[in-house]
Each structure stands twice: as C-alpha cells, then as structure tokens.
Amino acid sequence: MYRPVSACRHNLGFGAGRSYAALMGLKHPAMLTTAVPVLLAAVTACGASLGSGGRACTEIGAAPGVSLTVAREFVPEVKAATLEICWQGTCRRSAVDLYPGQDTVDLGCDTAAPEGSCSATSTPNGTLTGFAAVPQLPEGQVRAAATITRLDGTETETGALETATRMVYPNGEQCPGAVPQLGLTLDHAGLHPSRR
C-alpha cells in the first residue's frame, strides 16, 4: 500500500567506490557497488591478516546498510527512492542512488597464482538497484519504509515492513569485518525482503 507524501525531504545517499571497480576493469563502478553491497566502496589495501584457524583474511570491508532492488515491472514508475529504517526508537533516512541492475557471471581465473587474471561479464536485467549506508544499523529486528518519487514528480510512501537484518561476512566467518545488512525489493505492492 502507498500513501501520498505532502513534502519533499532532502537526504544523503551512499557513494560508489572506484578502487574495486577499477581492479575489475568496470566502466561503471557505481553498478558494482550496488550489485554487490557486501563490498565496501574501496579496497583499503592489498595485504592480508590471519583469522581464527590460521586462515588468511583480506582487507575487503563491508558497510552496514540496506540494498534496494526495484522490480522490473515497477521500474517505469520510479524516478527516485528514499529509505527509512527504524529500530528501538532510532530512525535513519537515506536517499538511494539507483542504477540499472545487472546479472554478473564469473568467468573464472586463468591461474590460481595471485598474479593471475580473472574476468566476469554483466548483463542488464531490467531492475534498478541501490545501496544506502545506515550507520549503527543493528543485527535483528528493524522497521523499513520507502518514499518513492514518481516520474511526474509526485511522492508516495509505502507501508512499514517489519523485518530483520543479518550479518554478512565479506572475508568469511573466521575473519573480522562482519556487519549487519538488509536486502529489500520494491514493487507495486510495497517493500518485501529480497530473496537470499
């Protein structure tokens, strides 16, 4: 269900990183950030540390936040979206920078050596995707709602969705860097948890 919004609100969005995209040879780094929100906007270093059990850990990080996918059939009606996430009396609003969604296929690596090259290919899938950083996002129950700006400039608001974040482990469960994240899908009926 949607309801009209009488006033516009101005919010900060989540910037896209370029370092990892440059490493992968992508022309549109923002698409990579939104398609794989587990990755932080930049890879801070090329070194590695040891996690529990002696497993090597990379320094790829993750940001707490919410990924949003606008369903293909709803894309023609959406110009912009803002998410509001609430928990225990705290609410955070963030504009979501939306980019064309893509399906990525890993083409593998030509060698197992660290200096070997790897490749992947991407194909547009008709959706829009974005990621909103949510500082101090907790693990567990939250309430989510979206404000949608339509192509004619009018705004509507979805009903609230009670859902739960989950921890993501960009380096594996044995390594540091885990953060809570949430995946949401937006369609004509409102917000839904994304399929895992």
LUMSEKOL-698711 format. One line per field, with one value per residue: residue number from 1; z, x, y of N, C-alpha, C in turn; residue in one letter. Coordinates in nm, 4 decimals. Each point is the difference from the previous one (the first is absolute). Layout:
num	c(NUM	...)
nw	c(Z	...)
nu	c(X	...)
nv	c(Y	...)
caw	c(Z	...)
cau	c(X	...)
cav	c(Y	...)
cw	c(Z	...)
cu	c(X	...)
cv	c(Y	...)
residuo	c(a	...)
***
This chain:
num	c(1	2	3	4	5	6	7	8	9	10	11	12	13	14	15	16	17	18	19	20	21	22	23	24	25	26	27	28	29	30	31	32	33	34	35	36	37	38	39	40	41	42	43	44	45	46	47	48	49	50	51	52	53	54	55	56	57	58	59	60	61	62	63	64	65	66	67	68	69	70	71	72	73	74	75	76	77	78	79	80	81	82	83	84	85	86	87	88	89	90	91	92	93	94	95	96	97	98	99	100	101	102	103	104	105	106	107	108	109	110	111	112	113	114	115	116	117	118	119	120	121	122	123	124	125	126	127	128	129	130	131	132	133	134	135	136	137	138	139	140	141	142	143	144	145	146	147	148	149	150	151	152	153	154	155	156	157	158	159	160	161	162	163	164	165	166	167	168	169	170	171	172	173	174	175	176	177	178	179	180	181	182	183	184	185	186	187	188	189	190	191	192	193	194	195	196)
nw	c(0.0000	-0.0711	0.0557	-0.0391	-0.0454	0.0993	0.0521	-0.0663	0.0091	0.0536	-0.0623	0.0713	-0.1138	-0.0588	0.0079	-0.1259	0.0157	-0.0186	0.1148	0.0577	-0.0416	0.0342	0.1143	-0.0045	-0.0267	0.0971	-0.0970	0.0655	0.0820	-0.0206	-0.1207	0.0087	0.0504	-0.0874	-0.0981	0.0603	0.0746	-0.0003	-0.1202	0.0764	0.0027	0.0841	-0.0696	0.1308	-0.0231	-0.0391	0.1237	0.0879	0.0844	0.1134	-0.0370	0.0695	0.0514	-0.0010	-0.0275	-0.1216	0.0518	-0.0980	-0.0551	-0.0723	0.0052	0.0918	-0.0508	0.1216	-0.0484	-0.0942	-0.0648	-0.1068	-0.0349	-0.1039	0.0219	-0.0953	0.0440	0.1071	-0.0682	-0.0963	0.1244	0.0090	0.0544	0.1269	0.0982	0.1133	0.0751	0.0854	0.0818	0.0781	0.1185	0.0976	-0.0647	-0.0796	-0.0797	-0.1121	-0.0651	-0.1116	-0.0853	-0.0896	-0.0351	-0.0966	-0.0329	-0.1311	0.0362	0.0434	-0.0822	0.0966	-0.1008	0.0939	-0.0747	0.1293	0.0452	-0.0635	0.1284	0.0837	-0.0722	0.1051	-0.0865	0.0061	-0.1210	0.0445	-0.0379	-0.0341	-0.0240	-0.0411	0.0316	-0.0548	0.1163	-0.0271	0.1072	0.1120	0.0307	0.1306	0.0682	0.1178	0.0310	0.1041	0.0449	0.0739	-0.1210	0.0772	0.0584	-0.0792	0.0767	-0.1157	-0.0161	-0.1188	-0.0591	-0.1120	-0.0373	-0.0890	-0.0784	-0.0505	-0.1220	0.0479	0.0885	-0.0050	0.1292	0.0197	0.1043	0.0127	0.0251	0.1332	-0.0113	0.0789	0.0150	-0.0426	0.0509	-0.0736	0.0647	-0.0616	-0.0650	-0.0346	0.1149	0.0252	0.0601	-0.0469	-0.0815	0.0401	0.0321	0.0802	-0.0742	0.0608	-0.0841	-0.0897	-0.0623	-0.0756	-0.0352	-0.0968	0.0158	-0.0824	0.0665	-0.0200	0.1238	-0.0407	0.0896	-0.0403	-0.1068	0.0852)
nu	c(0.0835	-0.0436	0.0608	-0.0723	0.1049	-0.0242	0.1150	0.0951	0.0838	0.1046	0.0656	0.0902	0.0625	0.0231	0.1216	0.0334	0.0612	0.1221	0.0618	-0.1027	-0.0808	0.0955	0.0094	-0.1354	0.0477	-0.0836	-0.0827	-0.0906	0.0898	-0.0906	-0.0051	0.1312	0.0057	-0.0951	0.0658	0.1098	-0.1078	0.0361	0.0460	0.0982	-0.0154	0.0959	0.0963	0.0191	0.0261	0.1194	0.0250	0.0382	-0.0959	0.0310	-0.1033	-0.1085	0.0837	0.0626	-0.1289	0.0518	0.0006	-0.0823	0.0253	-0.0760	-0.0645	-0.0895	-0.1081	-0.0387	-0.1050	-0.0726	-0.0101	-0.0278	-0.0941	-0.0112	-0.1107	0.0299	-0.1115	0.0719	0.1072	-0.0937	-0.0344	0.1261	0.0065	-0.0422	0.0832	-0.0680	0.0927	-0.0903	0.1039	-0.0833	0.0536	-0.0667	-0.0948	0.0859	0.0018	0.0315	0.0108	-0.0038	0.0408	-0.0620	0.1273	-0.0885	0.0414	0.0156	-0.0889	0.0943	-0.0031	0.0813	0.0766	0.0479	0.0971	0.0332	0.1040	0.1010	0.0169	0.0462	0.1028	0.0498	0.1043	-0.0770	-0.0586	-0.1027	-0.1141	-0.0896	-0.1241	-0.0598	-0.1258	-0.0525	-0.0664	0.0012	0.0715	-0.0272	0.1256	0.0084	0.0855	-0.0602	0.1063	-0.0047	0.0635	0.0699	-0.0209	-0.0996	0.0438	-0.0961	-0.1080	-0.0532	-0.0365	-0.0445	0.0207	-0.0682	0.0629	-0.0972	0.0937	-0.1176	-0.0168	-0.1245	0.0905	-0.1125	-0.0286	0.0306	-0.0621	0.0863	-0.0719	0.0010	0.1230	-0.0477	0.1301	0.0997	0.1031	0.1050	0.0862	0.0861	0.0683	0.0489	0.0553	-0.1253	-0.0675	0.1139	-0.0405	0.0686	-0.0831	-0.0625	-0.1070	-0.1024	-0.0730	-0.0717	-0.0681	-0.0426	-0.1205	-0.0089	-0.1326	-0.1002	0.0279	0.1224	0.0498	0.0985	0.0282	0.1216	-0.0118	0.0376)
nv	c(-0.1188	0.1021	0.1040	0.1088	0.0664	0.0841	-0.0429	0.0649	-0.1025	0.0648	-0.0975	-0.0600	-0.0257	-0.1167	0.0483	-0.0057	-0.1157	0.0447	-0.0213	-0.0648	0.0993	0.0849	-0.0704	0.0044	0.1235	0.0416	0.0402	-0.0729	0.0567	0.0947	-0.0568	-0.0076	0.1218	0.0321	-0.0605	0.0397	0.0278	-0.1310	0.0382	0.0459	0.1323	-0.0313	-0.0569	-0.0104	-0.1267	-0.0405	0.0341	-0.0900	-0.0420	-0.0577	-0.0768	-0.0372	-0.0880	0.1188	0.0209	0.0198	0.1233	0.0349	0.1177	-0.0833	0.1150	0.0262	0.0575	0.0394	-0.0637	0.0592	-0.1144	0.0716	-0.0861	0.0816	-0.0695	-0.0865	-0.0579	0.0383	-0.0359	-0.0199	-0.0309	-0.0397	0.1206	-0.0095	-0.0369	0.0126	-0.0561	-0.0452	-0.0160	-0.0683	0.0251	-0.0553	0.0651	-0.0629	0.1073	-0.0597	0.1166	-0.0696	0.0935	-0.0728	0.0011	0.0096	-0.1207	-0.0149	-0.0917	-0.0818	-0.1009	-0.0399	-0.0373	-0.0792	0.0507	0.0168	-0.0674	0.0589	0.0291	-0.0903	0.0427	0.0683	-0.0145	-0.1080	-0.0004	0.0734	-0.0529	0.0924	-0.0356	0.1108	-0.0309	0.1099	0.0101	0.1310	-0.0302	0.0643	0.0294	-0.0038	0.0743	-0.0049	0.0721	-0.0822	0.1078	-0.0835	-0.0456	-0.0457	-0.1076	-0.0465	0.0134	0.0415	0.1271	-0.0367	0.1175	0.0223	0.1106	-0.0050	0.0504	0.0293	-0.0446	0.0136	-0.0439	-0.0707	0.0021	-0.1271	-0.0494	-0.0979	-0.1072	-0.0053	-0.0456	-0.0939	0.0113	-0.0736	0.0674	-0.0242	-0.0722	0.0786	-0.0933	0.1186	-0.0404	-0.0384	-0.0941	-0.0485	0.0972	0.1060	0.1000	-0.0890	0.0244	0.0634	-0.0708	0.0649	-0.0958	0.1017	-0.0424	0.0923	-0.0207	-0.0287	-0.1097	0.0476	-0.0014	-0.0796	-0.0956	0.0289	-0.0752	-0.0940)
caw	c(0.0000	-0.0063	0.0352	-0.0520	0.0876	-0.0270	-0.0073	-0.0380	0.1020	-0.0619	0.0739	-0.0577	-0.0543	0.0223	-0.1176	-0.0570	0.0052	-0.1292	0.0016	-0.0358	-0.1375	-0.0871	0.0017	-0.0835	-0.1346	-0.0329	-0.0337	0.0855	0.1331	0.0859	-0.0211	0.0774	0.1411	0.0307	-0.0274	0.1038	0.1123	0.1055	-0.0111	0.0332	-0.1203	-0.0450	0.0614	0.0665	-0.0148	-0.0663	0.0958	0.0606	0.1362	0.0305	0.0841	0.0877	-0.0721	-0.0898	-0.1349	-0.0434	-0.0137	-0.0794	0.0638	-0.0587	0.1078	-0.0303	0.0670	0.0443	-0.0811	-0.0637	-0.1462	-0.0526	-0.1391	-0.0544	-0.0907	-0.1413	-0.0426	0.0689	-0.0407	-0.0774	0.0840	0.1083	-0.0315	0.1126	0.1200	0.1283	0.0995	0.1427	0.0792	0.1415	0.1009	0.1400	0.0135	-0.0903	-0.1420	-0.0937	-0.1364	-0.0986	-0.1417	-0.0658	-0.1382	-0.0757	-0.1249	-0.0662	0.0575	-0.0924	0.0405	-0.0236	-0.0159	0.0220	-0.1066	0.0555	-0.0066	-0.0884	0.0810	0.1436	0.0577	0.0351	-0.1085	-0.1123	-0.0306	0.0097	-0.0800	0.0202	-0.0956	0.0572	-0.0931	0.0632	0.0265	-0.0011	0.1311	0.0518	0.1281	0.0738	0.1362	0.0926	0.1239	0.1199	0.1142	0.1244	-0.0250	0.0869	-0.0446	0.0564	-0.0483	-0.0380	-0.0775	-0.1218	-0.0865	-0.1132	-0.0667	-0.1424	-0.0898	-0.1302	-0.1136	-0.0093	0.1124	0.1211	0.0930	0.0782	0.1052	0.0214	0.1371	0.0723	-0.0047	0.1122	-0.0532	0.0814	-0.0664	0.0260	-0.0097	-0.1197	0.0298	-0.1274	-0.0017	0.0636	0.1405	0.0854	-0.0117	0.0443	-0.1035	-0.0179	0.0300	-0.0333	-0.1218	-0.0309	-0.1408	-0.0210	-0.1359	-0.0096	-0.1160	0.0097	0.1285	0.1082	0.0318	0.0395	0.0136	-0.1230	0.0074	0.0265)
cau	c(-0.0835	0.0724	-0.0758	0.0690	0.0896	-0.0324	0.1182	0.1244	0.1031	0.1325	0.0803	0.1284	0.0053	0.1204	0.0849	0.0551	0.1449	0.0630	0.1203	-0.0282	-0.0472	0.1163	0.0698	-0.0750	-0.0051	-0.1351	-0.0151	-0.1012	0.0245	-0.1179	-0.0794	0.0617	-0.0277	-0.1383	-0.0271	0.0648	0.0110	0.0858	0.1307	0.0088	0.0226	0.1381	0.0888	0.0936	0.1385	0.0170	0.0521	-0.0926	0.0308	-0.0452	-0.1170	0.0059	0.0354	0.1119	-0.0468	0.0357	-0.1130	0.0276	-0.0426	-0.1257	-0.0927	-0.1424	-0.0671	-0.1359	-0.0948	-0.1130	-0.0031	-0.1364	-0.0228	-0.1315	-0.0407	-0.0009	-0.1299	-0.0273	0.1032	-0.0492	-0.0720	0.0865	0.1082	0.0940	-0.0526	0.0646	-0.0335	0.0049	0.0188	-0.0173	0.0178	0.0114	-0.0147	0.0919	-0.0346	0.0971	-0.0510	0.1072	-0.0349	0.0670	0.0405	-0.0426	0.0709	-0.0523	0.0449	0.0677	0.0372	0.1430	0.0436	0.1434	0.0629	0.1120	0.1365	0.0839	0.0985	-0.0246	0.1021	-0.0519	0.0161	-0.0825	-0.1107	-0.1353	-0.0927	-0.1432	-0.0818	-0.1255	-0.1095	-0.1122	-0.1147	-0.1238	-0.0318	0.0850	0.0560	0.0738	0.0396	0.0008	0.0733	-0.0775	0.0904	-0.0486	-0.1067	0.0214	-0.0417	-0.1292	-0.1240	-0.0084	-0.1184	0.0437	-0.1006	0.0618	-0.0675	0.0275	-0.0267	-0.0403	0.0516	-0.0678	0.0429	-0.0772	0.0617	-0.0844	0.0738	-0.0458	-0.0262	0.1181	0.0310	0.0770	0.0901	0.1211	0.1305	0.0838	0.1424	0.0709	0.1414	0.0700	0.1231	-0.0264	-0.0373	0.1187	0.0759	-0.0707	-0.0622	-0.1420	-0.0936	-0.1390	-0.0557	-0.1370	-0.0350	-0.1422	-0.0505	-0.1113	-0.0858	-0.1271	-0.0640	0.0778	0.1312	0.0061	0.1376	0.0527	0.0334	0.1424)
cav	c(0.1188	0.1253	0.1195	0.1193	0.0746	0.1392	0.0861	-0.0667	-0.0037	-0.0074	-0.0965	-0.0357	-0.1339	-0.0782	0.0132	-0.1217	-0.0065	-0.0204	-0.0818	-0.1377	-0.0004	0.0166	-0.1271	-0.0922	0.0520	0.0414	0.1411	0.0601	-0.0540	0.0079	-0.1202	-0.1065	0.0234	-0.0301	-0.1397	-0.0800	0.0934	-0.0515	0.0626	0.1412	0.0780	-0.0067	-0.0973	0.0883	-0.0417	-0.1287	-0.0945	-0.0942	-0.0392	-0.1348	-0.0148	-0.1167	-0.1204	0.0245	0.0316	0.1351	0.0926	0.1190	0.1239	0.0461	0.0307	0.0083	0.1100	-0.0304	0.0734	-0.0675	-0.0027	0.0104	-0.0373	0.0354	-0.1062	0.0389	0.0516	0.1262	0.0960	0.1143	0.0967	0.0478	0.0927	0.0008	-0.0650	0.0261	-0.1018	0.0315	-0.1203	0.0344	-0.1043	0.0416	0.1448	0.0707	-0.0110	0.0549	0.0166	0.0100	-0.0098	-0.1127	0.0238	-0.1170	-0.0280	-0.1201	-0.1268	-0.0901	-0.1353	-0.0180	-0.1380	-0.0162	-0.0786	-0.0735	0.0517	-0.0801	-0.0698	0.0109	0.0863	0.1343	0.0965	-0.0394	0.0907	-0.0537	0.0789	-0.0195	0.0733	0.0460	0.0205	0.0705	-0.0871	0.0758	0.0552	0.1062	-0.0411	0.1018	-0.0352	0.1128	-0.0255	0.0314	-0.0093	-0.0590	-0.0970	-0.1152	-0.1312	-0.0352	0.0593	0.1409	0.0366	0.0677	0.0625	0.0699	0.1106	-0.0144	0.1123	-0.0521	0.0762	0.1293	0.0817	-0.0263	-0.0940	-0.0888	-0.0687	-0.1369	-0.0380	-0.0460	-0.1428	-0.0528	-0.1011	-0.0158	0.0012	-0.1169	0.0282	-0.0444	-0.0260	0.0170	-0.0799	-0.1278	0.0108	-0.0075	0.1241	0.1204	0.0824	-0.0299	0.1092	-0.0327	0.0572	-0.0385	0.0093	0.0264	0.0133	0.0922	-0.0205	0.0703	-0.0285	0.0589	-0.0588	-0.1404	-0.0495	-0.0598	-0.1428	-0.0227)
cw	c(0.0000	0.0477	-0.0461	0.1050	-0.0356	-0.0166	-0.0376	0.1173	-0.0706	0.0864	-0.0735	-0.0501	0.0299	-0.1252	-0.0470	0.0040	-0.1339	0.0036	-0.0445	-0.1448	-0.0974	-0.0086	-0.0935	-0.1440	-0.0425	-0.0282	0.0936	0.1410	0.0888	-0.0124	0.0816	0.1468	0.0346	-0.0258	0.1069	0.1226	0.1149	-0.0017	0.0403	-0.1268	-0.0499	0.0688	0.0595	-0.0201	-0.0686	0.0954	0.0528	0.1416	0.0225	0.0888	0.0902	-0.0824	-0.1010	-0.1420	-0.0348	-0.0205	-0.0855	0.0782	-0.0719	0.1139	-0.0463	0.0792	0.0493	-0.0811	-0.0663	-0.1517	-0.0453	-0.1466	-0.0390	-0.1055	-0.1422	-0.0425	0.0631	-0.0437	-0.0780	0.0827	0.1027	-0.0533	0.1088	0.1194	0.1210	0.0993	0.1401	0.0766	0.1475	0.0885	0.1378	0.0161	-0.0862	-0.1440	-0.0839	-0.1384	-0.0956	-0.1404	-0.0619	-0.1430	-0.0798	-0.1334	-0.0644	0.0622	-0.1048	0.0629	-0.0386	-0.0048	0.0144	-0.1082	0.0475	-0.0191	-0.0854	0.0752	0.1468	0.0678	0.0285	-0.1136	-0.1235	-0.0209	0.0077	-0.0804	0.0342	-0.1048	0.0648	-0.1096	0.0699	0.0192	0.0121	0.1331	0.0232	0.1353	0.0645	0.1400	0.0836	0.1255	0.1179	0.1207	0.1237	-0.0204	0.0849	-0.0710	0.0648	-0.0587	-0.0270	-0.0720	-0.1191	-0.0749	-0.1096	-0.0469	-0.1458	-0.0731	-0.1372	-0.1121	-0.0133	0.1175	0.1281	0.0856	0.0704	0.0981	0.0188	0.1452	0.0643	-0.0097	0.1208	-0.0527	0.0866	-0.0864	0.0279	-0.0162	-0.1318	0.0332	-0.1300	-0.0116	0.0568	0.1496	0.0937	0.0029	0.0520	-0.1170	-0.0224	0.0404	-0.0311	-0.1269	-0.0221	-0.1483	-0.0165	-0.1487	0.0026	-0.1269	0.0213	0.1364	0.1179	0.0165	0.0418	0.0255	-0.1315	0.0230	0.0186	-0.0890)
cu	c(0.0880	-0.0896	0.0779	0.0886	-0.0144	0.1208	0.1214	0.0961	0.1335	0.0893	0.1295	-0.0048	0.1333	0.0830	0.0543	0.1509	0.0602	0.1153	-0.0274	-0.0476	0.1152	0.0776	-0.0667	-0.0132	-0.1388	-0.0048	-0.0955	0.0127	-0.1215	-0.0845	0.0558	-0.0346	-0.1425	-0.0317	0.0587	0.0190	0.0833	0.1347	-0.0069	0.0376	0.1425	0.0725	0.1159	0.1452	0.0051	0.0508	-0.1065	0.0456	-0.0539	-0.1227	0.0155	0.0270	0.1106	-0.0403	0.0352	-0.1245	0.0420	-0.0435	-0.1190	-0.0983	-0.1433	-0.0593	-0.1366	-0.0991	-0.1024	0.0140	-0.1456	-0.0019	-0.1409	-0.0349	-0.0182	-0.1325	-0.0340	0.0955	-0.0564	-0.0701	0.0891	0.1103	0.1067	-0.0666	0.0827	-0.0468	0.0041	0.0053	-0.0036	0.0233	0.0137	-0.0024	0.0918	-0.0432	0.1087	-0.0652	0.1170	-0.0581	0.0817	0.0319	-0.0296	0.0733	-0.0599	0.0569	0.0617	0.0193	0.1455	0.0349	0.1516	0.0571	0.1248	0.1336	0.0854	0.1080	-0.0345	0.1016	-0.0571	0.0090	-0.0830	-0.1160	-0.1339	-0.0932	-0.1445	-0.0741	-0.1329	-0.1026	-0.1129	-0.1194	-0.1330	-0.0412	0.0787	0.0506	0.0757	0.0311	0.0043	0.0757	-0.0859	0.0925	-0.0703	-0.1195	0.0239	-0.0294	-0.1348	-0.1141	0.0115	-0.1323	0.0451	-0.1200	0.0735	-0.0882	0.0426	-0.0345	-0.0303	0.0459	-0.0663	0.0328	-0.0781	0.0707	-0.1058	0.0875	-0.0562	-0.0426	0.1273	0.0135	0.0834	0.0852	0.1249	0.1242	0.0714	0.1455	0.0553	0.1489	0.0801	0.1279	-0.0199	-0.0236	0.1199	0.0788	-0.0803	-0.0647	-0.1472	-0.0857	-0.1417	-0.0439	-0.1406	-0.0226	-0.1505	-0.0319	-0.1233	-0.0794	-0.1323	-0.0669	0.0740	0.1348	-0.0153	0.1446	0.0452	0.0279	0.1479	0.0532)
cv	c(0.1252	0.1130	0.1219	0.0634	0.1464	0.0892	-0.0813	0.0038	-0.0166	-0.0875	-0.0283	-0.1423	-0.0649	0.0030	-0.1323	0.0044	-0.0316	-0.0995	-0.1423	-0.0092	0.0137	-0.1303	-0.0995	0.0496	0.0446	0.1497	0.0706	-0.0558	0.0038	-0.1252	-0.1157	0.0152	-0.0379	-0.1458	-0.0899	0.0875	-0.0506	0.0693	0.1458	0.0753	-0.0084	-0.1131	0.0783	-0.0399	-0.1341	-0.1060	-0.0917	-0.0280	-0.1393	0.0038	-0.1197	-0.1244	0.0208	0.0323	0.1437	0.0833	0.1188	0.1228	0.0617	0.0207	-0.0014	0.1152	-0.0452	0.0812	-0.0893	0.0073	-0.0018	-0.0402	0.0396	-0.1042	0.0516	0.0637	0.1352	0.1107	0.1187	0.1076	0.0693	0.0906	-0.0014	-0.0673	0.0396	-0.1053	0.0593	-0.1311	0.0395	-0.1222	0.0667	0.1528	0.0836	-0.0216	0.0671	0.0070	0.0194	-0.0078	-0.1121	0.0386	-0.1269	-0.0100	-0.1241	-0.1267	-0.0898	-0.1368	-0.0216	-0.1482	-0.0049	-0.0907	-0.0725	0.0688	-0.0911	-0.0754	0.0193	0.0910	0.1385	0.0998	-0.0356	0.0964	-0.0735	0.0896	-0.0352	0.0802	0.0350	0.0253	0.0733	-0.0925	0.0746	0.0594	0.1293	-0.0458	0.1159	-0.0475	0.1265	-0.0395	0.0448	-0.0161	-0.0560	-0.0933	-0.1242	-0.1319	-0.0305	0.0806	0.1503	0.0225	0.0841	0.0585	0.0752	0.1139	-0.0028	0.1288	-0.0572	0.0939	0.1367	0.0911	-0.0219	-0.1041	-0.0828	-0.0758	-0.1402	-0.0178	-0.0522	-0.1525	-0.0367	-0.1150	-0.0058	0.0070	-0.1318	0.0398	-0.0521	-0.0061	0.0109	-0.0813	-0.1395	0.0173	-0.0037	0.1303	0.1192	0.0729	-0.0267	0.1202	-0.0457	0.0707	-0.0550	0.0167	0.0151	0.0086	0.0891	-0.0285	0.0732	-0.0182	0.0614	-0.0669	-0.1464	-0.0362	-0.0624	-0.1473	-0.0170	-0.1094)
residuo	c(m	y	r	p	v	s	a	c	r	h	n	l	g	f	g	a	g	r	s	y	a	a	l	m	g	l	k	h	p	a	m	l	t	t	a	v	p	v	l	l	a	a	v	t	a	c	g	a	s	l	g	s	g	g	r	a	c	t	e	i	g	a	a	p	g	v	s	l	t	v	a	r	e	f	v	p	e	v	k	a	a	t	l	e	i	c	w	q	g	t	c	r	r	s	a	v	d	l	y	p	g	q	d	t	v	d	l	g	c	d	t	a	a	p	e	g	s	c	s	a	t	s	t	p	n	g	t	l	t	g	f	a	a	v	p	q	l	p	e	g	q	v	r	a	a	a	t	i	t	r	l	d	g	t	e	t	e	t	g	a	l	e	t	a	t	r	m	v	y	p	n	g	e	q	c	p	g	a	v	p	q	l	g	l	t	l	d	h	a	g	l	h	p	s	r	r)
***
